[in-house]
Amino acid sequence: MLAFEDNGSSKIGVRFDKQIPDGNDLGGLCEEDHGFFCSAELLRPDFSAGEEVERLAMTELIEVISEENKSGPLIVLLKDVEKSFTGVTESLSSLRSKLESLPPGVLIIGSHTQMDSRKEKAHPGGFLFTKFASSSQTLFDLFPDSFGSRLHERSKESPKTMKHLNKLFPNKILIQLPQDEALLTDWKQQLDRDVETLKAKSNIGSIRMFLSRNGIECNDLEELFIKDQSLSNENVDKIVGYAVSYHLNQNKIETSKDAKLVLTTESLKHGLNMLQSMQNDNKSSKKSLKDVVTENEFEKRLLADVIPPNDIGVTFDDIGALENVKDTLKELVMLPLQRPELFCKGQLTKPCKGILLFGPPGTGKTMLAKAVATEAGANFINISMSSITSKWFGEGEKYVKAVFSLASKIAPSVIFIDEVDSMLGRRENPGEHEAMRKMKNEFMVNWDGLRTKDKERVLVLGATNRPFDLDEAVIRRFPRRLMVNLPDASNREKILKVILAKEELGSDVDMDSLANMTDGYSGSDLKNLCVTAAHYPIREILEKEKKEKNLAKTEGRPEPALYGSEDIRPLSIDDFKSAHEQ
């Protein structure tokens, strides 16, 4: 092992007995492919040789201490000293005699943190002080170097380990936590700063090792101080990937294939910013929902069914045709959220509280509702009878009230009721149960009643193909009612283009002829038609494999290899015609 002076990157050269992948010659100091550079904190002891290595290491340590002490007084720091001493099976008397034989002027400082089972959250530790002969002293100090998992491990220390420590170092100086509130606060702040420093060093080591493994260099890596998180290998890979892309885009310089890529700290900082941006996007919606304080068990149960806008995955671009309906929804929902200053004047431009989508089945009403929530960045609450009914008398009304109180807390939000006629139908139905009628009343009171606020960004979006079955009071609370009709030929062509956008089509496929051929089809019917047509090329592949298998069996040949996805032919107009006839 070689340590280099004036080494800005803090690298250590390690020589191996055998050749290693991606090795080097340590600058001419060893054989080719026998050397490797790494940071000091990445080195770990090898415990494969067992106690023999531990005994040898302890002997070598004492010899080094004796040799270095010849040039002057020496202070030796041993962290986790219980691991260094108690792991050796050599007799305690022999080990003690070696310590007593140390020359004058040697001060050994060791760190040991002892957990108190009665105070799990405290950090009690101790100074242990022992004088060997007349010259050497052993001082145990509290060094909180392992603020996480190691403290947990030490809480499980065996009595045997502590017994060994007590025999080797009988004199103890216990250090308790500061009793003064100001000193305790300052002590905790120092611990926090130490934790941040340790995280930053560990992250630099992880990035340096990844760069070295991939033949990339960064001369000023120590300037990168990442203290807010411990980077996993996957995150390091992403940071370096973003950094390399940014570096190549900023520096349009042709280099030879053998030249090493040298990144700047600016590029790595850009990669770190990209990673943090992605993490914030993924966690923001879930974190906001997790932080919602629910008032009762009804809100808590409904909160589990709330869908953040990023998880819906449907936009207006995924819906072919229906341009007029989409424009109206943008004007009623998205525009007040994006430009609220345009809607604060007067009383007639207040946010819309309810929108009803009605029309034949399969025309895209549910997809429009999902797109509204995504485009508006609103949380989506899908309400059905199973989510708000209960066998206990009176709990149904409490669930209904919880729907609106929860929607107000996580606003902007969209309360979507598919097939709204089944929940909010006419109340004069003689066969209707009293509990259902009470739930309808509670729903309408919370939707638009005395205690509702006009500025709440909560939208009730209903979809139905039987609008004439709705209660009149419910229809009044839907101020905007949008007809989603069957598409005409031009709109069917737009829908087909969206459905077949990612499919491989033959040259004979004409969207206009397909649109004319599917008169009276809804958007759902068109998708089913395309799915049926897409199965014909797969059927042909299976039939071809079956024939070739039977032929090979007849001729006594081995079975031929199966076909893959690249062997499937593009969709032809005949496939769509066959699907239409079917």
N, C-alpha and C positions, 0 to 999 in steps of 0.2 A: 504494500500500500504506500503511495507516494503523495505527499502534500506539497503543493507548489507555492512558493512565495510570490507576493504581488499578483495574486490571482483574483481578478475582479469578479469572476463568476462563482467563486467559492467551490471549485471543483476539486475532486480527489481522484487520483489515478489508481485503479485497481488492476493488478496483474493476475491473470488466471494461468493455471498449469496447462490447460488445453485451449485450443482455439474456440472462440465464441462467435455467434452471428453478429454482424455489424460491429465487430471489434476493430481495434487500431493498435498502433505500436507505441502509444503514449509519448508521441513526439520523439521516437527513436530510442526510448529507454527500455523497450522490451521487444520480443518477437512480434511479427506481423499477426494481427487478429488475436493477440493474447491480452490486450489491454482494453479498459473501458473507463470513461470519465463519468463521475456522478457526484452529487452533493453529499456533504458529510452527514446530513440528517437522514439520508436514505439508507445508510449502513445499519445493519442489524446483526447482533451476535448469532452465531450458528450453534444451536444447542443439540445438534445431532450426536455429538461425541459424548454427551452426558457429563457425569461428575468429574471425569478425568480432565476435561477441558476447563471446567470451573476451578479445579484445584490449581491447574497450570496457570490460568489467568490471574488468580490471586497471588501466586508466587511471583509471577512476572511483574505484577503491579507493585509489590513491595520492593522488588529489586530496582524498578524504575524510580520509585520514590527515593530510595537510598542513593542512587546515582545522581539524580537531579539535585539533591540536597547539598551535594558537595560544592556547588557554585553559590550557595546562599540559602537563606530561610525559604521554606516552601510551604504553600497552602494547597491542600488537595481537597477537591469537592467531589463527593460521591452521592449521586442521586439514587433514590430507592435502595438505600444501603442494606435493607433486610434481604434483598435479592442477591447482593454481592457476598454477604457473609454466611447467611444461614443455609444457602444452597450447598455449601461444601460439607462433606461428611467427615472431613479431617477432625480430629479431636479438638475440642475448644481450648485445651491447654496448649497444644502446639500452635494454634492460631494466635492465642494470646501472647505466647512467647515471641512470635514473629513481630507482633505489634509493639511489644516492649523493647525489641531490639532495634527499633527505628532510631536513627541518629537524632541528636538535638536539633531544634529549629524546624521541626515538622509539625504542622497543624492540619489535622484531618477534619474536614467539615462534611458531615453527611446529612442527607435529608430523609426524613421519615414522617409520614402523615398517618396518624392512628385515628380511625373512626370510632366514635362513641355511639354504641347502639341505642343509647337512651336519647340521643340528640342527633337524629339522622341528617338534619339540615345544617348542622354546624360544621365547622372545620377545626376541631380541636387538634392541636399538635403538641409537640414537645421539643425542648432542647434537652439533649442528653449529653452529659459532660463526664468524661473519665480521664484520669491522669495515669499514663503508663510510665513507670519508673520515675525519673525526675525531669524528663525532657519533653515527652510527647503528650499531646492532649487530643482527645476526641470530642468533638462538639457536634451534637445533632441539632439541626435547625429545621424549622418548618419552611419548606419550599413548595408552595402549591403549584407544582409543575404539571399535574395531571388532573385537570379540573373536572373530568367527566367519568369515563369508564374505569379509570384506575382507582378512583376513590370508591367506586362501587365494589371493585375487586377487593380493596383493602378492608372493606367492611366485613369481609368473610375470612380475615386472617386467622390462621390456626393458632391455638395456644402454644404449639411447639415453636412456631416462629418467634412469638413474643418472648418465650422462655430463653431462646438463644440470644436475643437482643439484650435481655436483662442480665444475662451472665457475662456477656462481652462488655457491656456498658452499664455498670450498676448505678452510676450517678446520673440522675435525670433532672433536667430543668424544664418544667412544663410551661408552655406558653398558651394562655387563654385568649379568647377573642377580646377586642377592646370593649370596655364597659361603657365608655363615654359615647353618646350617640353620634357626635360629630366625628370622632376618631373611627367609629365603626363604619360610618358612611364613607369616609375617606379610604378605609381599608378595602371595602367592597369595590369601590371605584378602581383601586389599584389592581384588584383581581380581575375586573372586567377588562382593563387595559392589557393585562398579561394574557388573558384569553384571546383577545383580538390579535396580539402580536404572534402568539403561537399559531393561530389560524392562518395568518398571513404567511408565516414561514412555511407552514405545511403546504399551502396552496402554491407558493413559489416552487417548492420542491417537486410537487406533482407536475406542474407545467414544465419545469426544466427537464424532468425525466421523460415526459412525452416528447418534447422537442428533440432531445438527444436520440431517442429511439427512432425518430423519423428523419434524422439528418437535417434538422432545422436549428438555427442559432438565434439568440437574442442577447445582445451585449449588455443591455441595461434592464435586465429582468427584475432586479431588486427594487426598481422604482414602482413596480406594480404591487400595490398594497390592497389585497382583498381580505377584509376583516369581517364582513357581514355573513359569510357562509363558508362551509367547508366543501370544496369542490370534489365531486365524484369523478371517476375516470371518464364517464360519459360526458359530463359537463366540460371537462378539460378538452376532450376531443372536439366538442362543439365550438368552444372559444377559439381554439387554434384554427379550426376550419374557417370560421368567420374572419379571423385575422389574416389568414393566407389569401382568402378571396379579396379582402379589402386592400391588402398590400399589392397584389397583382393588378388590381384595377387602378390604384393610385400611381403605380410605377410601371409604365409601359416600356420596359427595358428588356431586350432579348438577352438571355443568358445561356451559357452552355449547359448541357445536361449534367456535367460533372460538378458544376459550381453549386455550393451550398446556399440555400435560401436563408437570408438574414432578415428577421423580422424586427420591427421597432416596437417600443412600448406603446406607441400610438395605435398601432394595428391591433395589439392584444387588448388594449382598452376598448377599442371599437368592438372586438369580439365579445368582451365581457358585457358591454352595453347591450349588444344584440341578445345575449343569453338572458340578461335581466329583464329586457323588454318582453321576451317570449314568456318568461316565468310570471311576470306581472299580468300579462294578458290571460294566461291560463288560470291564475289564482284569484284575479280581481272579482269575478262574478261569484265564484264559489265562496270566497272569503266573505263577501258582503252578505250572502245568504246565511253563512255560518254565524255571523255576528248579530243576526236579527234576534232581538229579545222577544220571545213569545210570552203572552200573558197567561195562557192556559193550555191544557193538553190538546184542545181542538186545533189551535193554531200550530202546535208542535207537530201534530200528525199531518196536517195539510202542507206544512213547510217541506216535508220530504218529497212531495209530488210537484214542487215548483221546478220548472225547467228554465235555466238561465238562457239568455238570447244566443250565446255562442254555441250552445249545445243543440239548438234546433236544426240548424243546417239547411234551411230553405230560404231562398231570396226570391225577389220578383223576377230575376233573370231565369230562374228554374221553371217559371210558369209561362207557357206559350199563350199568345193572344191575350184576351181580356184587358186590353190596353185602357179602355175607358174606366173599368172598375179599379185597376191599379192606380190610375191617375187620381181618381176620387179618394182612394184610401190614403195615398200620399198626402193629399191636401188636408184630409181630416185628421190624420194621426201623426205623420212624420213632421209636417211643416210646423205645427204648433210647438213641437219639441225642439226643432232646429232653429226656428225664428220666433221665440216667444214675444219679442218686442212688437211684432206685427199684430198680436192678438190681445193686447192689453187695453186697447181703447174701445170703450163702449161695452154693451152687454150682449150683442148679437154674435160676437166672435169667440165666445167661451169654448173651451175644449168639449168635444163631443163625448157624451157619456155612454152611448150605445150605438152599435152598427149591426144591422141584420143582413146576412147574406142568404138569399133564397133562390131556388131554381131547381131544375131537374137533377137527379142523382148523377154523380161522376163528373161534374162540370168544374171542379177545382175549388170548392168553397173552403174545405179544410186546409188545403195548401195555401190559399190566400191568407187564412188566419195565421198560419205559421210564418209566412213571409212578413206579415204586418209586425209580429213580435220581433223578428230578427232585424228588420230594417229600422224599427223604432228603438232598438236596444232595450226592449222591455222584457221583464220576467213573464213567463207564460204559465198560467194556472189553468189546467184542463179539468173542468168540473163535470162529473157524472153522478148519477144517482148513488152509485156504490160508495162514493167518497164523502157524501154528506148525509147519508141515512144511517139510522141506528135503531136497534131493537128497543132501546130504552126511551120511554116517553119524555119528550122535550129536548132530547139531545140533537135531533135533526135541526131544530131552529138555532141551536148554539153553533152547530157546524156551519150553517149558512151565514150567521153573523161573523164567525171566525174567518170565512172566505174574504169578506170585505175588509175586516180589520187587518188581516195579514197582507192583502193586496195594497192597502194604504201604506203599510210599513216598508214594503219592498218596491214602491212606485219608482219609475213608471212600470206598470204591469198591465197585462191583458188577461181578463177572465174569459176563457173560451168555453162555450157550451155547444157541443155538437148535437145535432138533432134536438134543438131547444124545445120543440113542440112536445116531446115526451116528458119534459120536466116542468115547463111553464105553460101547459095547455089550459083550456078554458076551465074555470072553476065551477061552472054550473053543471058539470057532469055528475049525474045522480049516483053513479057507482064509485065515485072518488072517496077515498078515506079522509077522515077529518085531519089526520096528521099531515097528509100531503098538502091539504089546503093551507094549513098553518105555515108550512115551509115556504109555500109560494108567497104568502103575505109577508113573511119575514124577509124573503129575498127582495121583494119590491121596496120594502121600507128601507133596507140598507142600501139599495141601489140608488134610489131617488126619493128620499124622505126628508123629514125635518132636520135630522142631524147630519146629513151629507153636505160635504163642502164642494163648492164649484171648482176650486183650484186643484183638487186632487187629480193626479194623473193616473186614473184607473179607468180602463175601458172594458165594457162588457161587449163581447163579440159573439153573436149567435149565428148558427148555420142551420138551415132546415130546408126540406123540400115539401113541407106542408105548412105554409105560413097561415093558412086559413084556420088551422087548429089552435093557434096561439090565443091567449087571453087578451082582451082588448087593452087592459092596463099594461100588459107587457109590450104590446105593439106601440103604445104611446111612449114608452121608455126607450124605444129604438127610434130616435129622431131621423136617422138615415137608414133607408132600406134599399139595398142594392140587388138588382136582378142579375143573377149569373146564369145566362141562357146557354143553350147549345150553340157551339161555334158554327159559323158559316164556312164556306169553302176556303176563303183567304185565311181565316183564323185557324182552320184545321191544318192548313199548310204550315203555319207558324208553330203550331203544337208539334207537328211531326218533325220539324227541323230541330226543336229542342230535345225531343225524345231520341232521335237518331244522330245527335251531334257527335257522340263518341263511338258510333258503329261504323264498320267498314262496309260501304255500299258499292254495288256494281254500277257500271256506267249506264245501264238501262233503267235505273231507278229514277223516276221523275216525281218530284213532290207534288206538282200540280195535278197529275193524273191520280195519284194516291188520294189527294184531298177530294177530288171529284168522285172517286170511287166509294168514299166513306160518308156519303150523305146521311145525316141524322146521327152520326157518332158523337159521343161526348169525349172529353179528354181522357177519361178512364178507359173508354172503349178503344180509343186509338192506341193507348199504351198496351192494352191486352192484345190487340192486333199485331203490334210490332214484336211483342214477346213470343207470340205463336209463330210468326214468320222466322224469328231468330233460331228456332229449334229445328227447322228443316235442314240447314247445312250440317248440323250435328247428327241428325238422323242418317243423312247420307254417309257420313264418316263411319258410323256404327255399322250400317249395312255393308259398306265396303270392307271393313275389318272382318265382318262375319263371313263374307264370301271368300276372302283371301285365306282365312283360317281353315275353312272347309276344304278349299283347294289344296292347301299345303298338307292337310291331313290325308287327303286322298292320294297325293303323290308321294307321301312319306317324307316330306321335308319338315324342318322345324318351323314352328309358328313365327310369322313375321312380326316385326316390332309394331307397337301400337302408334297411332298417329297422335300428334300434339296439337296445341291450339293454333300453331302457325300453319297447319294444313287445312284449317277450316276456310272455305271459300267465302267471298263477300256475299252479302245479301243481294238477291236479284228481284226484279219486279214479279217474277213467277212465284216467289215465296210469299209475297204479300197477297197476290191473287188467290193462292191456295189457302192462306189463312183467312181471307175474306169469305171464301166459299165455305170454309169449315165453320 
